[in-house]
Amino acid sequence: ALSNPPQVGEEIVYTIIIRNTGNVPLNTITLADLLPDVVIDAADVAALSTVVLQPQNAAGTATDTEITVTARYALKVADIDAGAVINTAVTTGNSTVDPGTTVTDQGGTTFGTDDPTTTSLAQDPLISLVKSITGAALSTPPQAGDLITYGFAVQNTGNVTLNDIQLT
């Protein structure tokens, strides 16, 4: 799970269910995630190459009709700045009855849709300022006109990019 607010490098874990919604078995299943830098679990990729997804029956009780795949994506500054990660995956499979027939589906948030999965990211803009004396030429006792030099450290302590920072 992501922290609140999320931080760069934290991972979104996607659970992708590939289900045969047709009426013939499918094999040679592939999965491509359209979001750059998504990492699909290697064992799941290997399983896709050997699995045969059976068609569902009218009663909805058939087994081996789906496979679950896990994918991970590490958040980037641009994702948090945008306030969301929008992701879509595409799967293909070949008919075992007619190996020349390939079926394709773009994943959605339900089996009947092709809408992308959107993960909203809380934005938390924060800034901190530390003022310190870096030097002083003071009389004894100090007098008007004595020189004090100050240093300023400005730090982005939030999770979004800050622009046009001014020190006044």
C-alpha positions in Angstrom: 0.0 0.0 0.0 1.1 3.5 -0.7 1.7 5.9 2.2 -0.4 9.1 2.5 1.0 11.2 1.0 2.8 8.8 -1.4 6.5 9.1 -1.9 8.8 8.7 -4.9 9.9 5.0 -5.2 6.9 3.5 -3.5 5.2 0.8 -5.5 1.8 0.4 -6.9 1.0 -3.3 -7.1 -1.4 -4.3 -9.8 -3.3 -7.6 -9.7 -4.3 -8.4 -13.3 -6.8 -11.2 -13.9 -6.9 -12.6 -17.4 -10.1 -14.5 -18.0 -11.3 -16.5 -21.1 -14.7 -15.0 -21.8 -15.1 -16.9 -25.1 -16.3 -20.3 -26.0 -13.0 -22.1 -26.9 -9.8 -22.8 -24.9 -7.0 -20.2 -25.3 -3.2 -20.7 -25.0 0.0 -18.7 -25.8 -1.3 -16.0 -23.5 0.7 -12.7 -23.5 0.4 -9.6 -21.4 1.8 -6.2 -22.2 1.5 -3.3 -19.8 1.3 0.1 -21.6 2.8 2.1 -18.7 6.6 2.3 -19.1 8.6 0.7 -16.3 5.9 -1.6 -15.1 7.6 -4.9 -14.0 5.5 -8.0 -14.5 6.3 -10.9 -12.2 8.7 -13.2 -14.0 7.0 -16.4 -12.7 3.7 -15.1 -13.9 5.1 -14.4 -17.4 6.4 -17.9 -17.5 3.0 -19.3 -16.4 1.3 -17.3 -19.2 3.3 -19.2 -21.8 2.1 -22.6 -20.7 -1.4 -22.0 -19.4 -4.5 -23.1 -21.3 -7.5 -21.0 -20.3 -10.7 -22.9 -20.5 -14.0 -21.3 -21.7 -16.6 -20.6 -19.1 -19.8 -22.8 -19.2 -23.3 -21.5 -19.0 -23.6 -22.3 -15.3 -20.5 -20.3 -14.6 -18.9 -23.2 -12.8 -16.0 -24.1 -15.2 -12.5 -24.1 -13.7 -9.2 -23.0 -15.1 -10.8 -20.1 -16.9 -8.5 -17.4 -15.6 -5.0 -16.6 -14.4 -3.8 -13.9 -12.1 -0.7 -11.9 -12.8 1.1 -9.4 -10.5 2.8 -6.3 -11.8 4.6 -3.5 -10.0 5.3 0.1 -10.7 7.6 2.5 -8.8 6.3 6.0 -8.4 8.2 8.8 -10.1 8.2 12.6 -9.3 6.1 13.2 -12.5 3.4 10.8 -11.3 3.0 12.6 -8.0 3.1 16.0 -9.7 0.3 14.8 -12.0 -1.7 13.5 -9.0 -2.4 10.1 -10.5 -1.0 7.1 -12.4 -3.2 5.9 -15.3 -2.5 2.4 -16.5 -3.7 0.0 -19.1 -2.7 -3.5 -20.0 -3.4 -5.6 -23.1 -3.6 -9.4 -23.3 -3.6 -11.7 -26.3 -4.3 -15.4 -26.6 -4.6 -18.0 -29.4 -7.5 -20.4 -30.0 -6.5 -24.0 -29.4 -9.3 -25.0 -31.9 -8.0 -22.6 -34.6 -4.4 -21.7 -33.8 -4.5 -19.0 -36.5 -7.1 -17.1 -34.5 -5.7 -14.6 -32.0 -7.9 -12.7 -29.6 -7.0 -9.4 -27.9 -8.4 -7.5 -25.0 -7.5 -4.2 -23.4 -7.9 -4.5 -19.6 -10.4 -2.4 -17.7 -11.5 -2.0 -14.2 -14.1 -4.7 -14.8 -14.3 -7.6 -17.3 -16.8 -5.7 -19.4 -14.9 -2.5 -19.8 -11.7 -1.2 -21.3 -11.3 1.8 -19.0 -7.8 2.4 -17.6 -7.0 1.8 -13.9 -6.4 5.1 -12.2 -4.5 5.4 -9.0 -5.0 8.8 -7.4 -2.0 10.2 -5.6 -2.4 12.8 -2.8 -0.2 15.8 -3.3 1.3 17.4 -0.3 3.3 20.6 -1.1 5.4 21.6 1.8 8.5 23.8 2.2 10.8 24.5 5.2 13.1 27.4 5.9 16.0 27.5 8.3 17.7 30.8 9.0 21.0 30.8 10.8 23.8 33.3 11.6 26.8 32.4 9.5 29.0 35.2 10.7 29.0 38.3 12.8 31.3 41.3 13.4 29.9 42.7 16.6 31.3 45.5 18.7 31.4 45.1 22.5 28.8 46.0 23.4 26.9 45.5 20.1 26.0 48.6 18.3 23.8 49.7 15.5 25.6 49.2 12.2 27.4 46.0 13.3 27.4 43.4 10.6 25.5 40.1 11.0 25.5 37.6 8.1 22.6 35.1 7.7 22.4 31.9 5.8 19.2 30.3 4.6 18.4 26.7 3.9 15.3 26.1 1.9 14.1 22.5 1.6 11.1 20.9 -0.3 9.7 18.7 2.5 6.6 17.7 0.5 6.0 15.2 -2.3 5.5 17.5 -5.3 7.8 19.7 -7.3 7.9 23.3 -6.1 8.5 26.2 -8.6 9.2 29.9 -8.4 10.4 29.8 -4.8 11.1 33.2 -3.4 12.9 34.3 -0.2 11.8 37.7 1.0 
